Amino acid sequence: LQAADLQPVPWEKCLLAVLERLNGQNLNWWLVGSCALAVRGLPVNSHDVDLVVQDQGSIQMSALLLDTQVEPVSSSRGWIWDWFGRCFLHARLEWVGDVNDQADQNGPCDFGLIAQSRSETIQWRGYTLKVPPLDLQLAVSEQRGLKERAALIRAAL
């Protein structure tokens, strides 16, 4: 119902629940997608929570979210990331693991290694989060034809 826009997506509740589970874990992760804009205070509709996990943390992430999994973490080797997982924790939560340099080869990317190397740290509800730089999120939004989102990001810049 959330994916069909028939019910609001409680992305904040999902993100808080994930942060509680990740607290104290030794995982290298960061928040991407529309949720990364929403935590900055931009008025965007986030339909899910998207994370990037590096350093082979996808299996650990899967174990931490085992009771909520919709799609178990699976290998995607040979593509722009090595792992993909999906769960439902108040809202849809997806993560990709071990993004590689192919992600940055076809134009702007806000979840690739370049974005990760330029990630910014923000505070949200008492938590420290890493998010992509706004200029890359702007470039991706423009590339995807998301004019309203691009205007919001330009105003934030």
Residue frames relative to the residue before (quaternion, step in Angstrom):
aa qw qx qy qz dx dy dz
L 1.0000 0.0000 0.0000 0.0000 0.00 0.00 0.00
Q 0.6272 0.5236 -0.3388 0.4666 3.59 1.07 -0.68
A 0.6688 0.5089 -0.2990 0.4520 3.58 0.91 -0.96
A 0.6923 0.4531 -0.2633 0.4961 3.58 1.14 -0.62
D 0.4476 -0.7091 0.4271 0.3382 3.60 1.31 0.10
L 0.4347 0.6839 -0.4682 0.3522 3.58 1.12 0.70
Q 0.7504 0.1704 -0.1330 0.6246 3.55 1.31 -0.29
P 0.5353 -0.6144 0.4557 0.3582 3.60 -1.05 0.63
V 0.3988 -0.7036 0.5398 0.2334 3.55 -1.14 0.67
P 0.2374 -0.7904 0.5483 0.1347 3.61 -0.50 1.13
W 0.0508 -0.8500 0.5243 0.0042 3.57 0.66 1.16
E 0.6221 0.5487 -0.3524 0.4334 3.60 1.03 -0.70
K 0.6491 0.5061 -0.3058 0.4785 3.57 0.98 -0.86
C 0.6338 0.5232 -0.3136 0.4757 3.58 1.04 -0.82
L 0.6859 0.4848 -0.2927 0.4570 3.57 0.79 -0.99
L 0.6444 0.5109 -0.3290 0.4642 3.60 0.94 -0.78
A 0.6505 0.5105 -0.3144 0.4662 3.59 0.97 -0.82
V 0.6422 0.5038 -0.3183 0.4822 3.59 1.03 -0.76
L 0.6510 0.5226 -0.3192 0.4486 3.57 0.92 -0.89
E 0.6247 0.5270 -0.3390 0.4659 3.59 1.03 -0.72
R 0.6837 0.4779 -0.2895 0.4694 3.59 0.96 -0.82
L 0.7078 0.4582 -0.2634 0.4686 3.60 1.04 -0.73
N 0.4810 0.6879 -0.4302 0.3322 3.58 1.23 -0.37
G 0.8287 0.1837 -0.1692 0.5009 3.55 -0.78 1.07
Q 0.5611 0.5801 -0.3972 0.4369 3.59 1.25 -0.05
N 0.4026 -0.7020 0.5360 0.2405 3.56 -1.11 0.65
L 0.3027 0.7412 -0.5291 0.2813 3.56 0.40 1.30
N 0.2746 -0.7209 0.6137 0.1682 3.55 -1.06 0.83
W 0.2293 0.7772 -0.5433 0.2193 3.57 -0.20 1.30
W 0.0452 -0.7782 0.6240 0.0547 3.53 -1.33 0.27
L 0.5024 -0.6625 0.4945 0.2534 3.50 -1.29 0.65
V 0.0289 -0.8024 0.5961 -0.0074 3.60 -0.91 0.91
G 0.6939 0.5005 -0.3413 0.3893 3.55 -1.35 -0.09
S 0.7987 -0.3099 0.2154 0.4686 3.53 -1.30 -0.33
C 0.5902 0.5756 -0.3667 0.4311 3.58 1.10 -0.60
A 0.6223 0.5393 -0.3366 0.4567 3.59 1.10 -0.67
L 0.6340 0.4811 -0.3260 0.5101 3.58 1.19 -0.44
A 0.6517 0.5407 -0.3155 0.4282 3.57 0.95 -0.90
V 0.6648 0.4952 -0.3240 0.4560 3.62 0.95 -0.75
R 0.6145 0.5154 -0.3427 0.4892 3.59 1.26 -0.27
G 0.5852 -0.6047 0.3546 0.4077 3.57 1.31 -0.10
L 0.4612 0.6625 -0.4697 0.3574 3.60 1.20 0.16
P 0.4200 -0.7346 0.4740 0.2436 3.61 -0.85 0.92
V 0.2587 0.7519 -0.5562 0.2413 3.58 0.37 1.27
N 0.4278 -0.6672 0.5409 0.2817 3.55 -1.19 0.52
S 0.1485 -0.7800 0.6044 0.0651 3.54 -0.63 1.12
H 0.2614 -0.7956 0.5319 0.1257 3.56 -0.69 1.09
D 0.7851 0.0215 -0.0190 0.6187 3.56 1.31 -0.15
V 0.4147 -0.6420 0.5654 0.3100 3.54 -1.35 -0.15
D 0.0963 -0.8057 0.5844 0.0060 3.56 -0.75 1.12
L 0.0656 -0.7925 0.6063 -0.0023 3.54 -0.91 1.02
V 0.2048 -0.7025 0.6594 0.1726 3.51 -1.33 0.45
V 0.1145 -0.7767 0.6187 0.0292 3.54 -0.87 1.05
Q 0.1381 -0.7982 0.5831 0.0619 3.57 -0.85 0.96
D 0.7825 0.3726 -0.2536 0.4296 3.51 -1.39 -0.08
Q 0.6454 -0.5755 0.3061 0.3981 3.55 0.92 0.99
G 0.3634 0.7624 -0.4646 0.2663 3.58 1.06 0.73
S 0.4321 0.7332 -0.4479 0.2740 3.60 1.24 -0.08
I 0.6504 0.5060 -0.3248 0.4642 3.59 0.97 -0.77
Q 0.6375 0.5071 -0.3201 0.4836 3.58 1.03 -0.79
M 0.6243 0.5253 -0.3314 0.4739 3.59 1.01 -0.82
S 0.6417 0.5351 -0.3136 0.4511 3.55 0.96 -0.90
A 0.6611 0.5044 -0.3046 0.4644 3.58 0.95 -0.86
L 0.6632 0.5108 -0.3038 0.4550 3.59 1.00 -0.79
L 0.7659 0.3371 -0.1621 0.5229 3.57 1.18 -0.60
L 0.2501 0.8347 -0.4681 0.1473 3.56 1.31 0.24
D 0.7024 0.4867 -0.2762 0.4399 3.59 0.90 -0.87
T 0.7243 0.4153 -0.2315 0.4992 3.59 1.25 -0.22
Q 0.4503 0.7423 -0.4235 0.2588 3.58 1.27 -0.13
V 0.2361 -0.7291 0.6319 0.1156 3.48 -1.14 0.90
E 0.7687 0.0708 -0.0127 0.6356 3.53 1.10 -0.82
P 0.3845 -0.7417 0.4926 0.2437 3.60 -0.45 1.15
V 0.6102 -0.5412 0.4149 0.4033 3.53 -1.15 0.57
S 0.0169 -0.8081 0.5878 -0.0358 3.55 -0.88 0.96
S 0.5735 -0.6083 0.4401 0.3275 3.51 -1.21 0.58
S 0.0579 -0.7712 0.6338 0.0096 3.55 -1.05 0.89
R 0.1855 0.8250 -0.5173 0.1318 3.57 1.19 0.46
G 0.7283 0.3855 -0.3174 0.4693 3.51 -1.08 0.84
W 0.6678 0.4165 -0.3012 0.5384 3.55 1.30 -0.02
I 0.7490 -0.3961 0.2565 0.4651 3.64 -1.11 -0.39
W 0.7503 0.1432 -0.1534 0.6269 3.57 1.33 -0.01
D 0.4984 -0.6890 0.4542 0.2658 3.55 -1.24 0.44
W 0.8003 0.1970 -0.0703 0.5619 3.59 1.17 -0.53
F 0.0317 -0.7682 0.6386 0.0314 3.53 -1.26 0.55
G 0.0464 0.7873 -0.6135 0.0412 3.56 -1.04 0.83
R 0.0907 -0.7854 0.6112 0.0366 3.56 -1.20 0.57
C 0.0478 0.7796 -0.6237 0.0309 3.53 -1.06 0.80
F 0.3097 -0.7065 0.5934 0.2299 3.53 -1.34 0.02
L 0.1036 0.7670 -0.6149 0.1512 3.51 -0.49 1.31
H 0.7789 -0.1979 0.0388 0.5939 3.56 0.41 1.36
A 0.7596 -0.0301 0.0279 0.6491 3.57 1.24 -0.55
R 0.6380 -0.5150 0.3876 0.4214 3.55 -1.27 0.20
L 0.0661 -0.7644 0.6413 -0.0034 3.53 -0.98 0.99
E 0.0079 -0.7926 0.6091 -0.0265 3.56 -0.80 1.05
W 0.0297 -0.7866 0.6159 0.0313 3.52 -1.14 0.63
V 0.1900 -0.7251 0.6492 0.1287 3.48 -1.28 0.61
G 0.2077 -0.8039 0.5497 0.0921 3.53 -1.09 0.69
D 0.8596 0.1056 -0.1129 0.4870 3.48 -1.20 0.78
V 0.0047 -0.7951 0.6007 -0.0835 3.54 0.60 1.23
N 0.1919 -0.7950 0.5668 0.0999 3.58 -1.00 0.81
D 0.7416 -0.4513 0.2745 0.4136 3.58 -1.30 0.12
Q 0.5047 0.6386 -0.4350 0.3850 3.63 1.19 -0.17
A 0.5692 0.6178 -0.3806 0.3866 3.60 1.12 -0.58
D 0.7387 0.4211 -0.2208 0.4777 3.60 1.07 -0.68
Q 0.5397 0.6884 -0.3743 0.3079 3.61 1.22 -0.07
N 0.7698 0.3542 -0.1934 0.4945 3.64 1.10 -0.47
G 0.7974 -0.2330 0.1268 0.5420 3.57 0.80 0.93
P 0.7727 -0.3632 0.2350 0.4646 3.54 -1.31 -0.10
C 0.0133 -0.7756 0.6302 -0.0333 3.51 -1.10 0.83
D 0.2238 -0.8026 0.5410 0.1142 3.57 -0.84 0.95
F 0.7106 0.3888 -0.2838 0.5131 3.60 1.22 0.36
G 0.5077 0.6705 -0.4072 0.3562 3.60 1.27 0.09
L 0.7561 -0.3956 0.2797 0.4399 3.50 -1.35 -0.12
I 0.6047 0.5394 -0.3602 0.4622 3.60 1.10 -0.62
A 0.6646 0.4880 -0.3001 0.4797 3.58 0.90 -0.92
Q 0.6390 0.5228 -0.3325 0.4558 3.57 0.98 -0.78
S 0.6744 0.4925 -0.3060 0.4572 3.59 0.92 -0.86
R 0.7347 0.3675 -0.2113 0.5296 3.58 1.20 -0.51
S 0.3071 0.7840 -0.5013 0.1993 3.60 1.23 0.19
E 0.3036 -0.7421 0.5778 0.1526 3.51 -1.21 0.68
T 0.3391 -0.7281 0.5628 0.1955 3.54 -1.13 0.67
I 0.0040 -0.7889 0.6139 -0.0272 3.54 -0.88 1.01
Q 0.3871 -0.6748 0.5714 0.2614 3.54 -1.33 0.28
W 0.0675 0.7771 -0.6218 0.0698 3.54 -0.97 0.92
R 0.8530 -0.1297 0.0387 0.5040 3.55 -0.67 1.19
G 0.7509 -0.4123 0.2027 0.4745 3.55 0.94 0.94
Y 0.6495 0.4791 -0.3161 0.4988 3.59 1.26 0.03
T 0.3487 -0.6906 0.5915 0.2272 3.53 -1.23 0.57
L 0.0495 -0.8123 0.5805 -0.0270 3.55 -0.70 1.14
K 0.2789 -0.6996 0.6254 0.2042 3.54 -1.23 0.58
V 0.0099 -0.7902 0.6106 -0.0524 3.56 -0.94 1.02
P 0.5967 -0.5663 0.4123 0.3914 3.62 -1.19 0.40
P 0.5721 -0.5706 0.4444 0.3867 3.59 -1.18 0.40
L 0.5919 -0.6196 0.3946 0.3317 3.56 -1.04 0.82
D 0.6303 0.5469 -0.3656 0.4122 3.62 0.95 -0.71
L 0.6563 0.4789 -0.3218 0.4861 3.61 1.05 -0.63
Q 0.6330 0.5081 -0.3407 0.4744 3.59 1.03 -0.66
L 0.6085 0.5328 -0.3424 0.4781 3.58 1.13 -0.62
A 0.6639 0.5092 -0.3075 0.4531 3.59 0.85 -0.95
V 0.6592 0.4951 -0.3050 0.4769 3.60 0.97 -0.84
S 0.6480 0.5139 -0.3215 0.4612 3.60 0.93 -0.84
E 0.6538 0.4957 -0.3126 0.4787 3.59 0.97 -0.80
Q 0.6408 0.5298 -0.3194 0.4546 3.57 0.96 -0.86
R 0.7208 0.4288 -0.2330 0.4922 3.58 1.03 -0.81
G 0.4961 -0.6878 0.4112 0.3342 3.60 1.26 0.00
L 0.4199 0.6956 -0.4721 0.3419 3.58 1.19 0.52
K 0.1539 -0.8642 0.4742 0.0680 3.55 0.46 1.28
E 0.6692 0.4932 -0.3124 0.4596 3.60 0.89 -0.88
R 0.6528 0.5007 -0.3115 0.4755 3.58 0.96 -0.85
A 0.6375 0.5250 -0.3271 0.4593 3.58 0.95 -0.84
A 0.6423 0.5177 -0.3245 0.4627 3.60 0.97 -0.80
L 0.6419 0.5181 -0.3215 0.4649 3.60 0.98 -0.79
I 0.6663 0.4896 -0.3044 0.4729 3.58 0.95 -0.87
R 0.6254 0.5346 -0.3405 0.4551 3.61 0.98 -0.83
A 0.6521 0.5109 -0.3122 0.4650 3.59 0.98 -0.86
A 0.6567 0.5061 -0.3095 0.4657 3.60 1.05 -0.77
L 0.6313 0.5268 -0.3367 0.4589 3.59 1.09 -0.65
